[in-house]
Amino acid sequence: MIYLDTISGTPLHPEVKVAMVRYLDNGFGNPISQHRVGDEALEALERAREETANLINARKTEIIFTSGGTESINHAVKGVALAMREKGRHIVTSNIEHQSVQRSLRTLTGMGYRVTSVPVDQYGLVDPQDVEKAITGETILVSIMHANNEIGTVEPIEEIGRIARRKGVIFHTDAVVSAGVIPVDVEEFGVDLLSMAANQFYGPSGVGALYVRTGTKIAPLLDGGIQENGLRAGTQNMIGIVGMGKAAELAAREMQGRMEHLRHLRKTFIDRIVEIGDLLLNGHPTKCLPHLVSCSVQYVEGESMVLMLDEEGICVSTRSACASGSLRASHVLTSIGRDYASTQGTLIFSFGIDNTVDDVDTAVAAFKRSVDFLRSMSPLYGKK
Protein backbone atom coordinates (compact mmCIF):
# COMPACT_ATOMS: atom_id res chain seq x y z
CA MET A 1 0.00 0.00 0.00
CA ILE A 2 1.14 3.53 -0.80
CA TYR A 3 -0.54 5.96 1.56
CA LEU A 4 -0.85 9.45 0.06
CA ASP A 5 -3.64 10.79 2.27
CA THR A 6 -1.77 12.15 5.28
CA ILE A 7 -3.98 15.26 5.28
CA SER A 8 -6.73 12.95 6.54
CA GLY A 9 -4.48 11.53 9.23
CA THR A 10 -0.90 10.38 9.62
CA PRO A 11 0.30 6.95 10.75
CA LEU A 12 1.59 6.68 14.30
CA HIS A 13 5.32 7.38 14.57
CA PRO A 14 7.15 4.33 16.01
CA GLU A 15 8.64 6.41 18.84
CA VAL A 16 5.19 7.77 19.68
CA LYS A 17 3.84 4.24 19.88
CA VAL A 18 6.68 3.25 22.23
CA ALA A 19 5.92 6.20 24.52
CA MET A 20 2.20 5.39 24.59
CA VAL A 21 2.73 1.68 25.28
CA ARG A 22 5.22 2.50 28.04
CA TYR A 23 2.67 4.74 29.71
CA LEU A 24 -0.09 2.19 29.17
CA ASP A 25 2.01 -0.46 30.90
CA ASN A 26 2.87 1.71 33.90
CA GLY A 27 0.41 4.58 34.18
CA PHE A 28 -3.24 4.53 35.11
CA GLY A 29 -3.66 7.34 37.59
CA ASN A 30 -5.85 10.42 37.43
CA PRO A 31 -3.71 13.60 37.30
CA ILE A 32 -6.06 15.31 39.73
CA SER A 33 -5.67 12.64 42.44
CA GLN A 34 -3.62 13.73 45.46
CA HIS A 35 -1.41 10.68 45.90
CA ARG A 36 1.72 9.28 44.30
CA VAL A 37 -0.09 7.51 41.46
CA GLY A 38 -1.89 10.75 40.65
CA ASP A 39 1.38 12.66 40.92
CA GLU A 40 2.99 10.38 38.35
CA ALA A 41 0.09 10.97 35.96
CA LEU A 42 0.29 14.72 36.56
CA GLU A 43 4.00 14.70 35.78
CA ALA A 44 3.38 12.90 32.48
CA LEU A 45 0.54 15.30 31.67
CA GLU A 46 2.61 18.42 32.28
CA ARG A 47 5.57 17.03 30.36
CA ALA A 48 3.32 16.49 27.32
CA ARG A 49 1.85 19.97 27.80
CA GLU A 50 5.31 21.50 27.74
CA GLU A 51 6.34 19.54 24.63
CA THR A 52 3.16 20.65 22.85
CA ALA A 53 3.69 24.26 23.91
CA ASN A 54 7.30 24.23 22.69
CA LEU A 55 6.14 23.17 19.22
CA ILE A 56 4.26 26.47 18.77
CA ASN A 57 6.38 28.72 21.05
CA ALA A 58 3.72 29.01 23.75
CA ARG A 59 3.75 28.75 27.53
CA LYS A 60 2.66 25.37 28.82
CA THR A 61 -0.04 27.05 30.93
CA GLU A 62 -1.61 28.22 27.66
CA ILE A 63 -2.21 24.69 26.29
CA ILE A 64 -5.61 23.07 26.79
CA PHE A 65 -5.85 19.42 25.72
CA THR A 66 -8.97 18.40 23.78
CA SER A 67 -10.33 15.43 21.84
CA GLY A 68 -8.96 16.74 18.54
CA GLY A 69 -9.07 19.53 16.00
CA THR A 70 -12.84 19.72 15.80
CA GLU A 71 -13.28 20.26 19.53
CA SER A 72 -10.42 22.75 19.62
CA ILE A 73 -12.08 24.80 16.87
CA ASN A 74 -15.55 24.56 18.41
CA HIS A 75 -14.18 25.65 21.77
CA ALA A 76 -12.34 28.62 20.29
CA VAL A 77 -15.25 29.92 18.23
CA LYS A 78 -18.15 29.20 20.59
CA GLY A 79 -16.14 29.83 23.75
CA VAL A 80 -15.25 33.37 22.70
CA ALA A 81 -18.80 34.02 21.49
CA LEU A 82 -20.21 33.05 24.87
CA ALA A 83 -17.60 34.94 26.87
CA MET A 84 -17.81 38.14 24.79
CA ARG A 85 -21.53 38.30 24.01
CA GLU A 86 -22.02 41.42 26.10
CA LYS A 87 -19.43 43.29 24.03
CA GLY A 88 -20.78 42.31 20.62
CA ARG A 89 -22.07 39.52 18.41
CA HIS A 90 -20.13 39.93 15.20
CA ILE A 91 -17.52 37.48 13.88
CA VAL A 92 -15.25 37.70 10.82
CA THR A 93 -14.10 34.61 8.93
CA SER A 94 -13.25 33.51 5.37
CA ASN A 95 -15.05 31.59 2.63
CA ILE A 96 -12.70 28.59 2.78
CA GLU A 97 -12.70 27.63 6.46
CA HIS A 98 -13.01 24.03 7.61
CA GLN A 99 -16.50 22.74 8.33
CA SER A 100 -15.75 22.83 12.06
CA VAL A 101 -15.55 26.62 11.81
CA GLN A 102 -18.39 26.99 9.34
CA ARG A 103 -20.84 24.85 11.30
CA SER A 104 -19.88 26.41 14.62
CA LEU A 105 -20.67 29.80 13.10
CA ARG A 106 -23.92 28.48 11.66
CA THR A 107 -24.94 27.45 15.18
CA LEU A 108 -24.06 30.90 16.47
CA THR A 109 -26.07 32.68 13.76
CA GLY A 110 -29.08 30.79 15.05
CA MET A 111 -28.36 32.34 18.45
CA GLY A 112 -28.35 35.90 17.12
CA TYR A 113 -24.70 36.32 16.13
CA ARG A 114 -23.75 37.93 12.81
CA VAL A 115 -20.97 36.57 10.58
CA THR A 116 -19.02 38.30 7.80
CA SER A 117 -17.18 35.92 5.48
CA VAL A 118 -14.43 37.52 3.40
CA PRO A 119 -13.57 36.15 -0.07
CA VAL A 120 -10.30 34.67 -1.28
CA ASP A 121 -8.44 35.09 -4.56
CA GLN A 122 -7.86 32.44 -7.24
CA TYR A 123 -5.14 30.85 -5.10
CA GLY A 124 -7.21 30.78 -1.93
CA LEU A 125 -5.43 33.72 -0.28
CA VAL A 126 -7.30 36.03 2.08
CA ASP A 127 -6.58 39.76 1.64
CA PRO A 128 -5.81 41.16 5.12
CA GLN A 129 -7.35 44.47 4.05
CA ASP A 130 -10.68 42.70 3.52
CA VAL A 131 -10.47 41.44 7.08
CA GLU A 132 -9.74 44.93 8.37
CA LYS A 133 -12.67 46.41 6.45
CA ALA A 134 -15.01 43.75 7.83
CA ILE A 135 -14.20 44.50 11.49
CA THR A 136 -16.73 46.73 13.25
CA GLY A 137 -17.13 48.06 16.76
CA GLU A 138 -19.15 44.94 17.60
CA THR A 139 -16.65 42.41 16.25
CA ILE A 140 -15.52 40.02 18.98
CA LEU A 141 -13.61 37.41 16.96
CA VAL A 142 -11.66 36.94 13.75
CA SER A 143 -11.16 33.30 12.72
CA ILE A 144 -8.93 32.70 9.68
CA MET A 145 -7.24 29.35 9.09
CA HIS A 146 -3.44 29.13 8.84
CA ALA A 147 -3.39 26.60 5.99
CA ASN A 148 -6.20 25.12 3.95
CA ASN A 149 -6.76 21.39 4.13
CA GLU A 150 -8.05 21.03 0.55
CA ILE A 151 -5.71 23.21 -1.52
CA GLY A 152 -2.76 23.73 0.86
CA THR A 153 -2.60 27.54 0.64
CA VAL A 154 -0.94 29.20 3.65
CA GLU A 155 -2.60 32.45 4.71
CA PRO A 156 -0.90 35.76 5.73
CA ILE A 157 -1.62 35.15 9.40
CA GLU A 158 1.03 37.53 10.74
CA GLU A 159 -0.50 40.52 8.94
CA ILE A 160 -4.02 39.57 9.96
CA GLY A 161 -2.79 39.16 13.53
CA ARG A 162 -1.40 42.69 13.55
CA ILE A 163 -4.74 44.03 12.31
CA ALA A 164 -6.72 42.13 14.92
CA ARG A 165 -4.45 43.30 17.71
CA ARG A 166 -4.62 46.91 16.54
CA LYS A 167 -8.42 46.68 16.48
CA GLY A 168 -8.59 45.00 19.88
CA VAL A 169 -10.31 41.87 18.50
CA ILE A 170 -9.59 38.28 19.56
CA PHE A 171 -7.90 36.33 16.76
CA HIS A 172 -8.22 32.56 16.27
CA THR A 173 -6.47 30.47 13.64
CA ASP A 174 -7.21 26.89 12.68
CA ALA A 175 -3.70 25.40 12.44
CA VAL A 176 -4.86 21.79 12.44
CA VAL A 177 -3.12 20.89 9.17
CA SER A 178 -0.07 23.11 9.67
CA ALA A 179 1.04 22.75 13.30
CA GLY A 180 3.74 20.12 13.44
CA VAL A 181 4.16 20.23 9.65
CA ILE A 182 5.53 23.74 9.08
CA PRO A 183 6.81 26.31 11.60
CA VAL A 184 4.05 27.74 13.77
CA ASP A 185 4.86 30.48 16.26
CA VAL A 186 2.01 32.03 18.23
CA GLU A 187 4.10 35.09 19.07
CA GLU A 188 5.03 35.79 15.46
CA PHE A 189 1.45 35.12 14.34
CA GLY A 190 -0.06 37.38 17.00
CA VAL A 191 -2.90 34.92 17.59
CA ASP A 192 -4.91 34.62 20.79
CA LEU A 193 -6.24 31.15 20.03
CA LEU A 194 -4.83 28.33 17.89
CA SER A 195 -6.30 24.89 17.19
CA MET A 196 -4.18 21.82 16.50
CA ALA A 197 -4.48 18.03 16.26
CA ALA A 198 -1.96 15.27 16.99
CA ASN A 199 -2.92 13.05 14.05
CA GLN A 200 -1.51 15.59 11.58
CA PHE A 201 2.05 15.15 12.85
CA TYR A 202 2.31 11.41 13.50
CA GLY A 203 0.55 11.38 16.85
CA PRO A 204 -2.63 9.49 17.80
CA SER A 205 -6.13 10.31 16.60
CA GLY A 206 -8.67 11.59 19.11
CA VAL A 207 -6.44 14.12 20.83
CA GLY A 208 -5.66 17.75 20.11
CA ALA A 209 -4.96 21.03 21.80
CA LEU A 210 -6.19 24.58 21.95
CA TYR A 211 -3.70 27.35 22.60
CA VAL A 212 -5.28 30.11 24.69
CA ARG A 213 -3.17 33.22 25.14
CA THR A 214 -2.99 34.34 28.76
CA GLY A 215 -5.79 36.83 29.45
CA THR A 216 -7.99 35.80 26.51
CA LYS A 217 -11.66 35.65 27.47
CA ILE A 218 -13.13 32.27 26.60
CA ALA A 219 -15.89 30.23 28.23
CA PRO A 220 -15.70 26.45 28.79
CA LEU A 221 -18.03 24.29 26.71
CA LEU A 222 -18.11 21.38 29.16
CA ASP A 223 -19.34 21.74 32.73
CA GLY A 224 -17.74 19.61 35.39
CA GLY A 225 -14.39 19.57 37.14
CA ILE A 226 -11.48 22.00 37.15
CA GLN A 227 -9.24 20.17 34.69
CA GLU A 228 -7.28 22.10 32.05
CA ASN A 229 -7.27 25.40 33.95
CA GLY A 230 -11.02 25.13 34.38
CA LEU A 231 -11.59 25.38 30.64
CA ARG A 232 -12.12 21.73 29.70
CA ALA A 233 -13.79 19.52 32.30
CA GLY A 234 -13.34 15.76 32.32
CA THR A 235 -10.57 13.29 33.07
CA GLN A 236 -7.79 13.73 30.54
CA ASN A 237 -7.10 11.16 27.81
CA MET A 238 -3.67 10.40 29.20
CA ILE A 239 -2.61 7.80 26.62
CA GLY A 240 -3.45 10.17 23.78
CA ILE A 241 -1.89 13.18 25.48
CA VAL A 242 1.37 11.34 26.14
CA GLY A 243 1.41 10.39 22.45
CA MET A 244 0.73 13.96 21.36
CA GLY A 245 3.53 15.27 23.55
CA LYS A 246 6.02 12.82 22.08
CA ALA A 247 4.83 13.56 18.52
CA ALA A 248 5.24 17.29 19.19
CA GLU A 249 8.77 16.77 20.48
CA LEU A 250 9.70 14.77 17.36
CA ALA A 251 8.03 17.26 15.00
CA ALA A 252 9.95 20.18 16.50
CA ARG A 253 13.24 18.33 16.30
CA GLU A 254 12.82 16.89 12.80
CA MET A 255 10.77 19.62 11.11
CA GLN A 256 13.41 21.06 8.80
CA GLY A 257 14.43 17.67 7.42
CA ARG A 258 10.83 16.59 7.04
CA MET A 259 9.91 19.74 5.11
CA GLU A 260 12.83 19.35 2.71
CA HIS A 261 11.88 15.73 2.02
CA LEU A 262 8.20 16.56 1.51
CA ARG A 263 8.93 19.52 -0.78
CA HIS A 264 11.07 17.27 -2.94
CA LEU A 265 8.28 14.69 -3.21
CA ARG A 266 5.73 17.41 -4.00
CA LYS A 267 7.87 18.95 -6.74
CA THR A 268 8.64 15.56 -8.24
CA PHE A 269 4.95 14.68 -8.31
CA ILE A 270 3.93 17.97 -9.93
CA ASP A 271 6.68 17.67 -12.55
CA ARG A 272 5.39 14.21 -13.47
CA ILE A 273 1.65 14.90 -13.65
CA VAL A 274 1.80 17.93 -15.94
CA GLU A 275 2.10 15.43 -18.78
CA ILE A 276 -1.48 14.33 -18.19
CA GLY A 277 -2.94 17.46 -19.78
CA ASP A 278 -6.26 19.19 -19.11
CA LEU A 279 -5.31 19.32 -15.44
CA LEU A 280 -5.53 22.30 -13.10
CA LEU A 281 -3.41 22.70 -9.97
CA ASN A 282 -5.27 24.26 -7.05
CA GLY A 283 -3.81 26.54 -4.39
CA HIS A 284 -0.88 28.92 -4.27
CA PRO A 285 2.26 27.63 -6.04
CA THR A 286 4.69 28.81 -3.33
CA LYS A 287 2.68 29.90 -0.27
CA CYS A 288 1.59 26.35 0.41
CA LEU A 289 1.98 23.29 2.57
CA PRO A 290 5.03 21.22 1.57
CA HIS A 291 3.19 17.92 1.33
CA LEU A 292 -0.13 18.58 -0.44
CA VAL A 293 -1.10 18.68 -4.11
CA SER A 294 -4.67 19.38 -5.17
CA CYS A 295 -5.43 18.88 -8.86
CA SER A 296 -8.64 19.07 -10.86
CA VAL A 297 -8.70 16.63 -13.76
CA GLN A 298 -10.99 17.66 -16.60
CA TYR A 299 -13.58 15.20 -18.01
CA VAL A 300 -13.08 12.71 -15.18
CA GLU A 301 -15.00 12.06 -11.96
CA GLY A 302 -12.91 12.12 -8.79
CA GLU A 303 -14.54 9.29 -6.87
CA SER A 304 -13.90 6.92 -9.79
CA MET A 305 -10.21 7.82 -9.78
CA VAL A 306 -10.01 7.25 -6.01
CA LEU A 307 -11.54 3.78 -6.39
CA MET A 308 -9.26 2.84 -9.26
CA LEU A 309 -6.17 4.01 -7.39
CA ASP A 310 -7.32 2.13 -4.32
CA GLU A 311 -7.54 -1.05 -6.41
CA GLU A 312 -3.83 -0.56 -7.14
CA GLY A 313 -3.02 -0.04 -3.46
CA ILE A 314 -2.73 3.77 -3.57
CA CYS A 315 -4.70 5.82 -1.06
CA VAL A 316 -5.71 9.39 -1.94
CA SER A 317 -8.76 11.56 -1.30
CA THR A 318 -11.11 13.81 -3.22
CA ARG A 319 -11.62 16.46 -0.55
CA SER A 320 -11.56 16.99 3.21
CA ALA A 321 -12.04 13.71 5.07
CA CYS A 322 -14.77 15.41 7.12
CA ALA A 323 -16.72 16.11 3.91
CA SER A 324 -16.04 12.93 1.94
CA GLY A 325 -19.19 11.18 0.79
CA SER A 326 -20.94 14.48 0.14
CA LEU A 327 -22.14 15.13 -3.40
CA ARG A 328 -22.00 18.88 -2.87
CA ALA A 329 -19.26 20.81 -4.62
CA SER A 330 -16.36 21.77 -2.38
CA HIS A 331 -16.90 25.26 -0.98
CA VAL A 332 -13.14 25.76 -1.08
CA LEU A 333 -12.86 25.03 -4.79
CA THR A 334 -15.90 27.09 -5.75
CA SER A 335 -14.48 29.97 -3.70
CA ILE A 336 -11.32 30.00 -5.85
CA GLY A 337 -13.38 29.98 -9.04
CA ARG A 338 -13.55 26.31 -10.02
CA ASP A 339 -16.77 25.22 -11.77
CA TYR A 340 -18.85 22.26 -10.61
CA ALA A 341 -17.29 19.81 -13.06
CA SER A 342 -13.78 20.70 -11.91
CA THR A 343 -14.70 20.28 -8.25
CA GLN A 344 -16.03 16.79 -8.96
CA GLY A 345 -12.81 15.84 -10.76
CA THR A 346 -10.46 16.93 -7.99
CA LEU A 347 -7.98 14.69 -6.17
CA ILE A 348 -5.83 15.52 -3.15
CA PHE A 349 -2.45 13.83 -2.84
CA SER A 350 -0.72 14.40 0.50
CA PHE A 351 2.70 12.89 1.16
CA GLY A 352 4.23 11.60 4.37
CA ILE A 353 7.70 11.40 5.82
CA ASP A 354 7.93 7.68 4.97
CA ASN A 355 7.02 8.12 1.30
CA THR A 356 9.74 7.85 -1.34
CA VAL A 357 10.31 9.02 -4.92
CA ASP A 358 9.55 5.43 -5.98
CA ASP A 359 6.14 5.80 -4.32
CA VAL A 360 5.60 8.98 -6.30
CA ASP A 361 6.55 7.31 -9.58
CA THR A 362 4.24 4.37 -8.88
CA ALA A 363 1.38 6.66 -7.94
CA VAL A 364 1.83 8.86 -11.01
CA ALA A 365 1.81 5.85 -13.33
CA ALA A 366 -1.39 4.53 -11.75
CA PHE A 367 -2.92 8.02 -11.81
CA LYS A 368 -2.23 8.34 -15.55
CA ARG A 369 -3.75 4.90 -16.22
CA SER A 370 -6.91 5.78 -14.34
CA VAL A 371 -7.29 9.10 -16.15
CA ASP A 372 -6.70 7.52 -19.57
CA PHE A 373 -9.22 4.74 -18.88
CA LEU A 374 -11.94 7.04 -17.55
CA ARG A 375 -11.46 9.60 -20.30
CA SER A 376 -11.76 6.84 -22.91
CA MET A 377 -15.33 6.34 -21.67
CA SER A 378 -16.16 10.04 -21.30
CA PRO A 379 -18.72 11.42 -23.80
CA LEU A 380 -17.10 14.85 -23.38
CA TYR A 381 -13.39 14.18 -23.71
CA GLY A 382 -12.09 14.72 -27.24
CA LYS A 383 -15.14 16.80 -28.17
CA LYS A 384 -14.01 20.05 -26.58
Secondary structure, 3 states (H helix, E strand, C coil): CEECECCCCCCCCHHHHHHHHHHHHHCCCCCCCCCHHHHHHHHHHHHHHHHHHHHCCCCHHHEEEECCHHHHHHHHHHHHHHHCCCCCCEEEEECCCCHHHHHHHHHHHCCCCEEEEECECCCCCECHHHHHHHCCCCEEEEECCCECCCCCEECCHHHHHHHHHHHCCEEEEECCCCECCECCCHHHHCCCEEEEEHHHCCCCCCCEEEEECCCCCCCCCCCCCCCHHHCCCCCCCHHHHHHHHHHHHHHHHHHHHHHHHHHHHHHHHHHHHHHHCCEEEECCCCCECCCEEEEEECCCCHHHHHHHHHHCCEECECCCCCCCCCCCCCHHHHHCCCCHHHHHCEEEEECCCCCCHHHHHHHHHHHHHHHHHHHHCCCCCCCC
